[in-house]
């Protein structure tokens, strides 16, 4: 489910209105919402994606949006730690997490608890969870048409009738770029269930539309053409990998710029040549801790050899 998770996160990052609609059971007092990156003092990640929310009373809050596929709640511990750290850094009561659980077909709704028990000492931390499968009727009726790309996943399968409905619902979106991005998500998710040849024929016109979509360009890069030739899922995975590499490289550059103001072109070129996400993640951690740009360049040269 990794490529679907990344697809939804990218969609939510590029389209705050889509994300705001996702908060429909809770967001009545939200005036505006935009993606931000929060600095967190966690060893495995110093920066994390979040949303800055401005309430109607002018108060500013932060929201982590987590997509959880299936019925495995082990990630709740990580969600809690991240939420707690954000409240420690940005102020108590300033950050919260909403877990969007998505199951294939009729799955079990998880109890969003992180529990610790030592002898008779018990700690319980509860997160807010929305099980999107419970809103299939609202999606199909058009009330929540923005989530039409998820219908094959929510129903646990896809056929021509379901995909016809997906198309019809997406066409309700008037903004061209948003509509194109919804189609890119629909094609990605439908590819999990139907034959690729059928998929390309079924979405032939829409594929032409999404080629210029900014979200597709971000994570597919050149992967779409490869996907057409070698199989959609492989091409999309490759494209997403390219997008993740670009983003990881930008993360390192942003930290260095924030700490040392100026980065020479040689450092930027060297970072762009790195094609392993794990190395860029290591360099991101080093960029946070090093004392000078020269020290960082010495570390970087070790990975060039």
Beta strands, then each sheet from edge to edge (+ up, - down):
strand 1: 30-39
strand 2: 47-55
strand 3: 60-69
strand 4: 95-102
strand 5: 113-118
strand 6: 121-126
strand 7: 128-131
sheet 1: 1+ 2- 3+ 4+ 7+
sheet 2: 5+ 6-
end
